[in-house]
């Protein structure tokens, strides 16, 4: 894929997608092989499935459509429990 070959392997690359079609085993396997981290997103338009690639997790907190969300301690604790 063009995404994989455009990234510099000297860096730890994280890719964030904005369409739910990218949450699929083919993408996860390709990222695993290329050692690229898939960005889990806490947002309103994509799955919030916790995706682990080669033991690494990266989470981006977007929140509601205004991008001005406040995450309560309870919400953050729920995410912490998912990661640990």
N, C-alpha and C positions, 0 to 999 in steps of 0.2 A: 504494500500500500504506500501511497505517496506520503502519508503521515509518518510512517516508520522510517523511511529513508531520508526524510528531511530533518530528523532530529540528530543532534550531535551525541554520539554514545559516550563521550568523555564526561557528560553531565548526567545527573539523575533527572530524567525527564518525567514530568507529570502532564497528562493530557486530560482536559475537561471538555466533555461534550455537552451540547445543549439540546440534544434530541434523543428521545428514549430508544430509538432504533439501534443505538450504539451499545446498549446493554445486552450483549449476547455472547454466547460461548466462543464464537469465532474471533471476536475482538479480544476477549479475555485471553485466549490462547496465544494470539499474535503478540499481545503485550507481554505475556509471560516469557515467550521466546526471545523477545527483543529487550527484556528487562526494563520495560517502561511501566510507570505507575499509572493506574486508572484512577481518576479523581471521582470519589464518591461526592455527591452533591446533596446538600440539604436545601432543596428548593421546591418550588411549586409546580414545575413543569416536567420534571424527570423523576425516575425512580430513586428512592433514597436507600437502595440496597447497598450494604457495606461490601465493597469489592476489594479483595485482597489479592495483590499480584506479588509473587515471590516474597511473601511475608510482609509486604509493605502496604500501608493504608494512608491515604491522603483524603482529607475531608474539607470541602469548601462550604461554608455556611452562607447561603444567599438569603434564605427566609422568604418572606412574602413578596408579592409582585412589586412592591415599592423599594425593595432592597434596603429598607430601613428597619428591619425587624430587630426586636430585642429578644434574645434567647434567655428564658428564665433558668434559674439554677436547676429546676426539675428537668427541663428539656436537655440541658447540657449533661446532667447526670445520666439521663437515658442514653445519650450518645457515648458517654464514657463507658457505660456498662456494655454497650455493643462492641466497643473497641478492645476492651480488656478481657 
